[in-house]
Every structure is written in C-alpha cells, then in structure tokens.
Amino acid sequence: MAGPQPLNGRYLRARTGEEARVTYIELFFDLIYAFAVTQLSHRLMHDHGLEGALQTLILWFAVWLGWQYTCWVTNWFDPDRIPVRLLLFAVMLTGMAMAASLPLAFGERGLLFALSYVTIQLGRSIVVLLLLGRDHRLTANFRRICGWLAISGIAWIAGGFADGAARFGWWTAAVLCEYVAPMFGFPLPWLGRSRAADWRTAEGGHIAERCQGFVILALGESVLVTGGTWSDLGGWDAPSVIAFLVCFAASVAMWWIYFDTGSEAGSRAIVESKEPGLMASYFHYIHVVLVAGIIVSAAADDLVILHPPERVTLATVWLLAGGPALYVIGTGLYKRVVYGWFPLSHWIGCALFALIAPFALHTDLLMTAGLTMATLIVVAGWETVSRRVMAGAGTDDRTDTGATAE
C-alpha cells in the first residue's frame, strides 16, 4: 500500500500528523550559513566602530533573512524531492558567493553581494511558484512574497551601485521590506494580503528545530573560531591560556542558557499552539536577535584571546558586554514567547551587564571577559536551579521561569 502523499502538491511535505523531521540536505545547506556567520564575526572584529557595527548589522539581517525564507520553503516543500533538492543546491552555490563577498560588501564587492542575495531570494521564490502551479492554496501567498522580494531586490541592487551612506540607506530599506512585510501579511495591490489561515499548514515543530539547529551552528562556529585564534598565537603564555578558558566557559554558559530546558519547551509550545505557523514566525523574529548576540560575542572572544591585557575602550566595551547582553535579551524574549514570562534570571543578567559596561572602561579585555563570563554562568545557574526546584514542587514547567518562579 502506498504511503501518504503530499497534500495538494506533488512536491510538498506529507502532513501525516507527525512532526516533520529535519533532513540531511537541510543540515548540509546550513553549512553555508556557518561560513557566513564566521565571515561576519571576523568582519566585526576588524571593524567594530559605530559605522562598521551598523554595516555588519545590515549584512547579518540579510544573511538571516536568506536563511529564514529558505527555511519556510523547506517547511512546506519536501527536501527529498529532486527538484527541491536541486533548488537548495543552487541556493547554496549562490550563497557561497554571497558569504565570500561579506567582508567587502560595503566596498568593492557590494554589487556582487547584492546580485547574489537577490538571486537567492527572488530566484528561489520564482521556482517555488513554478513548483506549486496556479491553483494551489499556497500560490497566492508566494506571489505576494515574490512581489515584496522584487521590491526589496530593486533596493539591494540600487545599493550595490551606490557608495557609502547611500548604499547603507538603500540596503536598510531593503532589509525593512523583507523583515517587516511578513508582519502585515505581505500586502500588495491586486494581490491582497496573507492571513493567519495561510500559515496554518506550516509545521511549527520543524521551524523550532531549525532555529535550534542554527543556534548550535552559531555557537559551534564561535568555539571553532576561538580555538583557531588561540592555535594561531605565536606563544601560549598564561594570559592567553586564561583568555581561552574564559571564552570557552562563556560559550558553554550560552549553550546552557538556551538548551538546558528552553529548547525542548520551545518545540513543545510551538507544536501545541493553536496557530503553530504564526508562533513559528515569532521564533524567527526573535532568533535574529539571539544569534546576533553570538556573532558579537565571537568577535569579542577573538579580541580577548589576541590582546588579553589591552585596555578596554568605548569601541570595544560594547562588544565585550553588548554581545552577551544581546544574547541574554534574545533568549529572554524567546522564553517570553514560550512561557509567557521574561525570566527573572535574565533581568538580573541584563542589570549586571549594565553595571559591567562602565566599570570595564577602567580595566582590560581579559578582566571584562571574565566578568561577562561570570554573569552568563549566574544566569544559567539561576534559571537551572529555579526550574529544578519548581519541577520538584510539581509546578507546571511553563511557569518556572516567570517572575514568581525565580
């Protein structure tokens, strides 16, 4: 007897009531974005002034949006179907060019970056429309998506031909188009707008697992970059060894804050939600902040390992304290969606980072990194202990990160 067939489309995933699994081709696809994350952290380490930080922020949004839109496609479409698999390989190839151009995207490779990115976003959406056909219930939704990506594509390419502030302005407008349009259902004249019902066929558990996989990928790249930087040092003196241990411990604490209990609860919450597709979209909006914190922290780790005794300046303090703070804020917002509360441990962590920042200006990189590491451990330990206590008391685990629990 033949197995269940994809719903209303030969290339779509079969909806059998079971959670859609993340396929090997999706994991392979993510490696391109591991490369992009590394490129961004290196770029930020070498250019962490205000202008460089804002430029890296725009580029990070582009990287995330390219991954996010593709993630939604593989949520609906079966990656084991040959046309879908070939589409992913084509996106990977173009993504390599995009990622390779990131360090000089605001310089001589701006047009290459823009063309690569637009090819990924618009090309993928056109192929999806061809696979769906005219009459599928998802077709209207992807027409609107394609329309908005065409609008943003004009801004990306215009920025590729521009220079300096003009390029930044064009690309900021393009990012806003792609990031904000889904919030309003991709509204367009004559094409209407997408409604909540258009997202109900999304597999929420799959989206949650994909976001969790990206967090692991980003943390893994952070650890590898830290190890690579330490390995390249000419000599391993005591400060460099301590710096490496501090950075590694901070990465472990970041993993603990997200994965100790939050990831499993997130998957469960999204599956049990009345609107899993809409909740999945919230996950994507939040994880862009969370992973940005990992990228900034990785850039800070490189600086700490290379120059442990160097004095902290205004140009470096935001990396050292801002990256971990951004991560804690992102994980707090994630848990706010999952549990309904922003954890008290995360509020305390944010307050401690605010205290560290002005103090750091009177000390060195290694001392500041040690303080931010200790703060991350406090956040991780506080939440873990409070959750274990509440679990032992038989309290619903959806409330144990709330204000009353911690």
C-alpha positions in Angstrom: 0.0 0.0 0.0 1.4 3.4 -1.0 2.3 5.8 1.8 0.7 9.1 2.4 1.1 11.6 -0.4 1.9 15.3 -0.1 -1.1 17.5 0.4 -2.3 19.3 -2.7 1.0 19.3 -4.4 3.4 16.6 -5.5 6.5 18.4 -4.1 5.1 19.3 -0.7 5.8 17.5 2.5 3.3 14.9 3.5 1.2 16.0 6.5 0.7 12.8 8.5 0.1 14.4 11.9 3.7 13.6 12.9 6.3 16.3 13.4 8.3 16.9 10.1 11.9 15.9 10.5 14.9 18.0 9.6 16.6 16.3 6.7 20.3 15.8 6.0 20.1 18.2 3.0 18.8 20.9 5.3 21.7 20.4 7.7 24.1 20.4 4.7 22.5 23.6 3.5 23.1 25.3 6.8 26.9 24.9 6.4 26.9 27.8 4.0 25.4 30.0 6.8 28.1 28.7 9.2 30.6 30.2 6.8 28.6 33.4 6.7 28.5 33.7 10.5 32.3 33.3 10.6 32.7 36.0 8.0 30.5 38.4 9.9 32.3 37.8 13.3 35.7 38.4 11.6 34.4 41.5 9.9 33.1 42.9 13.2 36.4 42.1 15.0 38.4 44.1 12.4 35.8 47.0 12.1 33.9 47.4 15.4 33.4 51.1 15.3 29.9 52.5 15.0 29.9 52.6 11.2 31.4 49.0 11.0 28.9 47.7 13.6 25.9 49.2 11.7 27.1 47.8 8.4 27.6 44.4 9.9 24.1 44.6 11.4 22.6 45.1 7.9 24.6 42.3 6.5 23.6 40.0 9.3 19.9 40.7 8.7 20.4 39.8 5.1 22.1 36.5 6.0 19.3 35.7 8.4 16.5 36.6 6.0 18.1 34.5 3.3 18.2 31.5 5.6 14.8 32.2 7.1 12.9 32.4 3.8 14.6 29.2 2.7 13.6 27.6 6.0 10.0 28.3 5.3 10.3 26.8 1.8 11.7 23.6 3.2 9.0 23.6 5.9 6.3 23.3 3.1 8.3 21.5 0.5 9.9 18.1 0.7 13.7 18.4 0.5 13.9 14.8 -0.6 12.2 15.6 -3.8 14.8 16.0 -6.6 13.6 19.5 -7.8 13.5 20.8 -4.2 16.9 19.3 -3.5 18.4 20.9 -6.7 16.9 24.2 -5.7 18.7 24.0 -2.3 22.0 23.2 -4.0 21.5 26.2 -6.3 20.9 28.4 -3.3 24.0 27.0 -1.6 26.2 27.8 -4.6 24.9 31.4 -4.8 25.1 31.6 -1.0 28.8 30.8 -1.2 29.3 33.9 -3.4 27.2 36.0 -1.1 29.1 34.9 2.0 32.5 35.3 0.3 31.6 38.9 -0.5 30.6 39.8 3.1 33.9 41.3 4.2 34.0 43.8 1.3 30.2 44.1 0.8 30.4 47.8 1.7 33.4 48.2 -0.5 34.4 46.8 -3.9 32.1 43.7 -3.7 28.9 45.5 -3.0 27.3 44.7 -6.3 28.3 41.1 -6.2 26.8 40.7 -2.7 23.5 42.4 -3.8 23.2 40.3 -7.0 23.9 37.1 -5.1 21.4 37.9 -2.4 18.7 38.9 -4.8 19.3 35.8 -6.9 18.8 33.7 -3.8 15.6 35.4 -2.6 13.8 36.2 -5.8 15.1 33.1 -7.7 14.0 30.7 -5.0 10.5 32.3 -4.9 10.0 32.1 -8.6 11.0 28.4 -8.6 8.5 27.8 -5.8 5.7 29.3 -7.8 6.6 27.1 -10.7 6.5 24.0 -8.5 3.2 25.0 -7.0 1.3 25.8 -10.1 -1.6 28.3 -10.4 -4.3 26.7 -8.3 -2.6 25.6 -5.1 -3.7 27.3 -1.9 -0.1 28.5 -1.2 0.3 30.1 -4.6 -1.3 33.4 -3.7 0.9 33.7 -0.6 4.1 33.1 -2.5 3.0 35.6 -5.2 2.9 38.2 -2.5 6.2 37.1 -1.1 7.7 37.2 -4.6 6.3 40.7 -5.1 7.9 42.1 -1.9 11.2 40.4 -2.7 11.2 42.1 -6.1 10.6 45.4 -4.4 13.5 44.8 -1.9 15.6 43.4 -4.8 15.5 46.8 -6.5 16.8 48.4 -3.3 19.5 45.9 -2.9 20.8 46.3 -6.5 20.5 50.1 -6.3 22.6 50.0 -3.1 25.1 47.8 -5.0 25.7 50.6 -7.5 25.8 53.3 -4.8 28.6 54.0 -2.3 28.9 55.0 1.3 25.9 56.3 3.1 23.7 55.9 0.0 24.4 52.2 -0.1 23.7 51.9 3.6 20.4 53.7 3.1 19.3 51.5 0.2 20.2 48.3 2.0 18.5 49.4 5.2 15.3 50.0 3.2 15.6 46.6 1.6 16.1 44.8 5.0 13.0 46.6 6.4 10.9 45.4 3.4 11.8 41.8 3.9 11.7 41.8 7.7 8.5 43.9 8.2 6.4 42.8 5.3 5.5 39.3 6.8 4.2 41.1 10.0 1.4 42.6 7.8 0.8 39.6 5.5 2.9 40.8 2.5 0.1 43.2 1.4 0.1 44.3 -2.2 -2.4 46.0 -4.5 -4.5 43.5 -6.5 -2.8 40.6 -4.7 -4.3 41.2 -1.3 -2.6 40.1 1.9 -1.9 36.8 3.6 -4.0 35.8 6.6 -3.3 33.5 9.6 -5.1 30.7 7.7 -2.4 30.8 5.0 0.2 29.8 7.7 -1.7 27.0 9.4 -0.3 24.4 7.1 3.2 25.2 8.4 4.9 22.6 10.5 5.8 24.5 13.7 7.9 21.8 15.3 10.1 21.7 12.2 10.7 25.5 12.4 11.6 25.3 16.1 14.1 22.5 15.4 15.6 24.5 12.5 16.0 27.6 14.7 17.6 25.5 17.4 20.0 24.0 14.9 21.1 27.4 13.8 21.9 28.4 17.4 24.0 25.3 17.7 25.7 26.1 14.4 26.5 29.7 15.5 27.8 28.5 18.9 29.8 25.8 17.2 31.4 28.4 14.9 32.1 30.6 17.8 34.0 27.8 19.6 35.9 26.8 16.4 36.9 30.4 15.7 38.0 30.8 19.3 40.1 27.6 19.1 41.6 28.7 15.7 42.6 32.1 17.1 44.3 30.5 20.1 46.0 28.0 17.9 47.5 30.7 15.7 49.1 32.6 18.6 52.9 32.5 18.5 53.2 31.6 22.1 50.8 30.4 24.8 51.5 32.5 27.8 49.4 32.5 31.0 47.1 35.4 29.9 46.3 33.8 26.5 45.5 30.4 28.2 43.3 32.1 30.7 41.6 34.1 28.0 40.9 30.9 26.0 39.4 29.2 29.1 37.2 32.2 29.9 35.9 32.4 26.3 35.2 28.7 26.2 33.4 28.8 29.5 31.2 31.7 28.3 30.3 29.6 25.2 29.3 26.7 27.4 27.1 29.1 29.6 25.5 30.4 26.4 24.6 26.9 25.3 23.3 26.1 28.8 21.0 29.2 28.9 19.3 28.2 25.7 19.4 24.4 25.6 19.1 23.3 29.2 15.3 23.3 29.1 14.2 26.1 26.8 14.7 24.4 23.5 12.6 21.3 24.4 9.9 23.6 25.9 10.0 25.7 22.8 9.4 22.7 20.5 6.5 21.6 22.7 5.0 25.0 22.9 5.0 25.6 19.1 3.5 22.2 18.4 0.7 22.7 20.9 0.0 26.2 19.8 -3.4 26.9 18.1 -1.5 28.8 15.4 1.8 27.0 15.0 2.7 28.8 11.8 2.3 32.2 13.4 4.2 31.2 16.5 7.0 29.9 14.2 7.2 33.3 12.7 7.7 34.8 16.1 10.6 32.4 16.6 12.3 33.7 13.5 11.8 37.3 14.6 13.4 36.6 18.0 16.3 34.4 16.9 17.8 37.1 14.7 18.5 39.0 17.9 19.7 35.9 19.8 22.1 34.7 17.1 23.4 38.3 16.6 24.5 38.2 20.3 26.5 35.0 19.5 28.2 36.8 16.5 29.1 39.8 18.5 30.4 37.6 21.4 32.6 35.6 19.0 34.2 38.9 17.7 34.8 39.9 21.3 36.4 36.5 22.1 38.9 36.9 19.3 40.0 40.3 20.6 40.3 38.9 24.2 42.5 36.0 23.1 44.7 38.1 20.9 45.1 41.0 23.3 44.2 40.0 26.9 46.0 42.9 28.7 44.7 45.6 26.3 42.7 48.4 27.9 39.0 48.5 27.1 37.8 51.4 25.1 34.4 52.7 24.0 34.9 50.9 20.7 35.4 47.5 22.4 33.2 47.7 25.5 30.0 47.2 23.5 31.5 44.0 22.0 32.5 42.6 25.4 29.4 43.4 27.3 26.9 44.1 24.5 27.3 40.7 22.8 26.4 38.6 25.8 23.7 41.1 26.8 22.1 40.8 23.4 22.2 37.0 23.7 20.5 37.1 27.1 17.9 39.6 25.9 17.2 37.3 22.9 16.9 34.2 24.9 14.7 36.1 27.4 12.3 37.1 24.6 12.4 33.6 23.3 11.3 32.3 26.7 8.7 35.1 26.9 7.1 33.6 23.8 7.4 30.0 25.1 6.4 30.5 28.8 4.7 33.9 28.8 7.3 35.4 31.1 10.6 37.1 30.7 12.8 35.2 33.2 13.9 37.0 36.3 17.4 35.5 35.9 17.6 37.2 32.5 16.5 40.5 34.0 19.3 40.1 36.6 21.8 39.3 33.9 20.9 42.4 31.9 21.3 44.5 35.0 24.8 43.0 35.7 25.9 43.7 32.1 24.8 47.3 32.5 27.0 47.6 35.6 29.9 45.9 33.9 30.0 48.3 30.9 31.1 51.5 32.7 33.5 49.5 35.0 35.1 47.8 32.0 36.5 51.2 30.8 38.8 51.2 33.8 40.2 47.7 33.2 41.5 45.3 30.5 39.9 43.0 28.0 40.6 39.8 30.0 39.1 41.1 33.2 36.0 42.3 31.4 35.6 39.0 29.6 35.9 37.2 33.0 33.1 39.4 34.4 30.8 38.8 31.4 31.5 35.0 31.6 30.6 35.0 35.3 27.4 36.8 34.6 26.4 34.3 31.9 27.1 31.5 34.4 24.9 33.3 37.0 22.0 33.5 34.5 22.4 29.8 33.5 22.8 28.6 37.1 20.0 30.7 38.5 17.5 29.5 35.9 18.5 25.9 36.1 18.2 25.7 39.9 14.9 27.6 40.0 13.5 25.3 37.3 14.6 22.2 39.2 13.1 23.4 42.4 9.8 24.2 40.8 9.8 20.9 39.0 10.4 19.1 42.3 7.5 21.0 43.8 5.3 19.8 40.9 4.8 23.2 39.4 3.9 23.4 35.7 7.2 24.0 33.8 5.7 26.7 31.7 5.7 29.0 34.8 9.0 28.1 36.3 10.9 30.9 34.5 8.4 33.5 35.4 8.8 36.2 37.9 7.1 34.2 40.7 9.3 31.2 40.0 12.7 32.9 40.1 
